[in-house]
Amino acid sequence: MRRTLALLAALSLLMLGAGVAVRAQSAIEVTYSAAESSFPQGIVFTLDATAGGPIDDIRLVYEIAPDGVRTTAVPQCTDAPEVHCTFTFANSLRSPIIPGAEVTFVWRISAGGETVESTPQTVMYEDSRFDWKTMSDGNVTIWWYSGSEDDAGAVLQAGIESLTRNSALLKTQVTFPVKIFYYASAQAMQPAILSDNAEGVITLGEVVYSDTAMVAADAEPEDIARHEVAHIVVRQAVRGPYDGNVPAWLNEGLAVYSQSAPLGGQRRAIESGIESGDVISVRSMSSASSGALSDRVLLFYGESWSLVKFLLDGYGEEAFAQLFAEFKQGATTAQALQQAYGFDQDGLENAWRESVGLPPREPVTPQSSAQPTPSPAKTGTSTSGGASTGLIVAIIVVTVALAGALAGAGILLARRYR
């Protein structure tokens, strides 16, 4: 019996040793992991790893703050057992990444029935053309490289003013860090935002991610900062399980209302439209594309501002905050307006028209042969490259007469939430 027990014990130790040997052969080791910002092309990720045997699968898993979700990508790798992998997240209009974006990533490696993940790392995408300086106040930070500290400080304070005012108005809190990238010119900013401007149009402000405002110094930079930060607050106010999406006239109207005043061309356009009776219907202003690159874009912005001003002046801030709360719960535009004000888009339009001295809009009788118009698809926000994503793109182009060298040029203020 003793001999038998001793034999069994020896056999168990032998089998345990064999098991350890097998595991040692399939052990995975990450020897090098890094990511490098390469403006304006994107970010290059690199991995070196070893395993005791063949490697079954290697994936890069990454997430872009604050809007992204965990996304996987397939890198290019050499053969095992010693592998070298690279993946380039290419910056593009389809998958944009902007300066200041922070990407957290790990490598997921499978071999011999075993899967491991590397230690999480973070890389920031940087516009390496300039020597950036920063200034912070609360949770808002401005990056700038040209001009005086006083100029940058004024833009920072304008952004904080918009953040504070609109957060209180919409009864929401923006607790995450808010970034303002302040460029010396629209031309310098263009590669950072991948703008695809039409001839004669200048991009002075844009929100691509919902935590970052891009601002150019060409004209009215403080008001551009107020405008763009307002979009950040709106996005936060409707963020939730239903990821509410407000109509373009409301989003842009509040952003213009957040400025110290509408730009001159916008005010003149709505005054002229009211005088002639040629204004845009509220229903047709629900999509951001209704004003883009058209001869009525100034009217679109001016009328959006006038509608928001009408709601706030006529019905107060509580009803306005309720309107956004309804969108947060997933309400349609008609439902949200009905709950907050007791009328839908047509009711809003006619009430506004009466307030500016215009007669009610005649209802449009649908033709029996008319085909229904599909509503715009609501896209999810995730990242591929910077997002394997459904990309929400809302772009509005504003043509504004400016003094001096910018006379007759346009301004582009855009939202491209990821």
N, C-alpha and C positions, 0 to 999 in steps of 0.2 A: 504493500500500500504506500509506504514511504517513497519507494522507487517510482511508483506510478505518479504520485503527486509531484515529485521533483521533475519528472519528465514533462508533465503537463505544464508546470510553471516555466520550465525552460522553453517549451514550445510557445507559450503565450508571450514571453519576452521576445522571442525570435519574430513572431508575427507583428508585435508592436513596433519592433525595429524596422521591419519591412514597410509598415504603414508610414512611419516617420520618413523613411527614405523616399516613398512615393510622393508624400506631400512636399518634401524638399525639392523633388524634381519639378513640381508644378508651381512652386512658389513664385510670386510675381513681385518685382521690385521696380519702383519708379526711381530712376537715377537722376532725372532732370525734367523739370516742368517750368515753363515760362511763357509769358505773353508780351508782345511788344507792339506799342502803338506806332502806326505808320501812316501819318496824315498825308494826303487825304484818302489813301487807298483803303484803310481799315485797320484791323488788328491781326497779327500773325501769332498763332499759338504753336508751341513746340513741345514735344515729349520724347524722352529717351527712357526705355524700360527693358527689363530682362525677365525671362521666365525659364523654368527648367525644361520646358517642352514647347510644343506649338501653341501659339496664341490664337484663340478662337475669334475674339472680337475686341475692338478698341473704339470707344466713342468719346467725343468731347461733349460734356454737358455744361451748359452755360446759361446765365440769366442776366439781363440788363436791367438795372434799377432805374426808375421805380416801377415801371409798368410791365416789365417782361415776365414771362413764365419760363420754367426750366425747359430747355430745348436741347436736343441732341444733334450732333453733326458727325459725319463720317470723315475722318482725316485721311490723308495719304501717308502710308506707312511702308517701311522696308520689311523684309521677311524676318521672322523670329529665328533664333531665340533673343537676339539683341535687335530691338526695333527702334527706328527713328521716325517720328510722325510729325506732320505739320498740317495745320488747317488755317486758311485765311478767311476771316470774316470780311467780305468785300463790302465796302460802303457804296450804297446805290440808292436810287430813288425808291426802289422796291423795299429795300431793307436799310434805311438810313441809320447812321450812328453819328452823333454830334459831339463836339468837344465837351468834356466834363462828364460824359456817360461812364458809369462804373459797371464793369462786367465781372461777375463772380463765376469761376469755372472750376471744374474737376475733370479728371480723366477716369473713365470707367473701363476696366480691362478684365477680360474673361479668358481663362486658360485652365485646362485640366479639370473642368467642373467647378472652378473657383472664380469668383468675381470680386474685385477690389476697386475702391475709389481712392484717388489721390487726395491729399490734403487740399481743402478749398483755398483758392487764391483769388485776388482781385486785381484788375488792371483798369486804369483810367485812360480813355481815349483823349489825346491831347493835340491841340493845334500847335505844332512845333515851330511854326513860322515866326512866332512872337515871344517876347520875354514878358510873361504875364505877371501882374501884381494882383493881389486880392485885398478886399476890405469887407468886413462882415458886421452885421448888426442884427442881433437875434438869430433867427434861422435863415436869414437872407445874406447871400454872399455875391459880390460882384467881382468879375475878372475883367481887368482892363490892361492895356499895354501902351496906350498913347493918350496924350492930353494930361491935364492936371488932376491931382488928387481931389480937388474941389469939384471938378466936372464929374468925375466918377462918383463922388459922394452924393451929388445932387441926383444922379440917375438912380443910385441905390435907395435914397430916401423916397424918391417917387415910386419905386417898386414896393417899398415897405408900406407907403401910404395906400396904394391900391390893394395890397394884401390885407391890411388891417381893415380898411373900409369895406371891402367886398366880403370878407369873412364874416364880419358883423352883420352885413346886410343879408347874406344868404344863410346865416346861422350854421356855419361850418367852421372847422378848424384845419388849418394847414400846418401840421406839426413836422412834416419832413423838411429837410433842407431845400431851399429854393435858390436856384442859381440864375444869375444874369451875366451873360457874356456880352461885353460892350466893345464893339469893333469901331475902329476909326473911320470906316467908310462902308457903304453897302458893297462896294466892289471887293473889299477885303473879306467881308462876311460871306460872300457868295459861295466859295468852295466849302465852307463849313456847314451850310444848310442845303447844299445841292439844289439851289434854286434854278428853275428852268424858265426864266423870265422872257416875256415877249419883248420885242423891241420897244424902247421908250418907257419901260416899266422898271422901277427901282425897288428892290426888296429892302425895307428898312426894319422890319420886325417879323419874328416868327416864333411859334412854339411847336417844336417837333415832339419832344417828350414832355410829359405833364409836370415836370419839376424845373424846366429850364426855359428862360426867355432869352432870345437872341435879339440884340438891339444894335442898330447902326447909328453913328453920330451925325449923319448928313443933315438931318432936319428934325427938330422937336424930339430929341432923344428921351427927354423926361416923360413926355406924353406917350411915346412909343412904349416905354417901360411900363407905364400905367396900364396901357391897352393890353400888352402881352401878359402881364401878371394877372390881370382880370381873368384871362382865359384859364390860367392855372387854378384859380379859385373856383371858377365854374366847374371845371373837371372834377375837383375834389367834392364839390357840393352834391353832385349827382352820382358819385362813385358808390357802388354797393352791389348787392347780389344781382340786381337787374341792369347795372351799368347804364343808367339812364342817358339818353342822348337828346339834348335840347335843340330846338330848331335854330337855324343859322341866324335869323333875324334877332332872336333873343340873345344868343351868345355874342354876336358882333355888336348888337345894340348896347348891351351892358358894357362891353369893352370900350366903345366910343363914349358912353356916358361916364366912364371912369377917367377919361382924359380931363384936363382942365377945361377944354371946350372942343366941340367937333372941329375938324380941320375945315378951313374956309370953303373949299370946294364942296364938301359934304353938306354944309349948312345951306350954301347957295342952291345946291341941287334940289334939296327937299323944299325950300321956299319956292323955287321956280315950279316944281312939280305940283305943289298945292295951288299955286296961282293959276296954272294951266289946267288943273284937274287931271294931269297925267302922272299918276303914282302907281306903284306896283301893288298887286293884290297880296295880302298876307299869306295866303296859301302858297303862292308861287315863290315866296321868300323863305320857305322852310329849308330848302337845300342850299348849301354854301355855294354851289355852282351857279345859282341863279344870278349872282352878281359878278362872277369871275370873267375877266377879259371881255366885258361888254361895254357899250357906250352908256349903260345905265348903272355902272358900278358905283358912281358917286351918289346916285339916288338911292341905291340899295343901302349904303352905309348911313346916309342921312335919314332915310325913312326908318331904318332899324333903330337908330338913336331916338327918333321922335316917338316911336311906339313904346320903347322902354321908359322914356320920360313921361309919357302919357299914363302908363300903368303906375309908376311911382308917385307922380304928382296927384293923380286922380283917386288912387285906391290905397296908397300907403305901403309901407315897407313890410308889414305883416303878411299881407296878401301876396306880395312879391316873393317873400321867403317861402310861403306855402306852395307857390307855383313850382319852385325848384324841388321842394320836398316831394311833390307829386311825381315829378320826373324821376327822382331817385327811386321811387317805388315801381317804376316801369310804366307809368302812364303815357299814353299818346299825347300829342299836342292838344287835341280837342278835349281829351279827358282831364288833362292838367289844368287847362284854362277854365273848364266847367267847374272843377272842384274849387279853384282859387277865386274865380270871379263870377261864375254863373253864366258865362257865354263861351262859345267856341271861336274858331278863327274868324268866321264871318261876323259873329257878334262883336269881336274885338275890332275888326276892321271898320265896321259901321259906327261903333262908338268913337273910335279915333277920328274917322272922317268927319263926324259931327263936330268934334272938338276943334277941328281946324277949318270948319266952314265948308266942307264938301258934302254933297248929297250922298245918300246910301248907295253902295255899289249894287247894280242890278244883278240878281242871281242868274247864274248860267244854267240854262236848261240842257241837260245832257241829251244827245241824239241817240235814238234807239240803236243805231248801227255802230255807235262808238265803242271802241274796245277799252277795257279798264286799263288805267295806267299803273304799272307795277311800282310799288313803293321802293325807295332805295334800300339796298341790302344793308343790314346792320352787321358790321364785321367785327370779329373778336380781336383783341389785342394780345399778341404774343410775339415772340421773337424768333426769327430764323436768320441765320446770319445775325444780325442784330435782332433777328426775329424770324422764325419760320412761321411767318405770321400772317394773320389777317391784318391788314393795315388799315386803320381808320385815317382817311386823308380828307381834311377839310381845308380848302385853300380859297382865299378871297383876295382879289387884286383890286387895289384902290388907286385910281388915277387922280392925282391932286396937283393943282397948280401951286408951285413953290417959287419963292423969290430967288433971285440971283441965278447961280449956275443950274439950279434944279427947276427953273421955271418951265412949266409945261410937262414935267416928268411925272411918272406915277409912283405910288407907294404900294408895296405888297405887304399885307399883314396876314399871316397865315397860321392855321392850326393843322398839325399832322400828328395827332396823338397816336402813340404806339400802344 
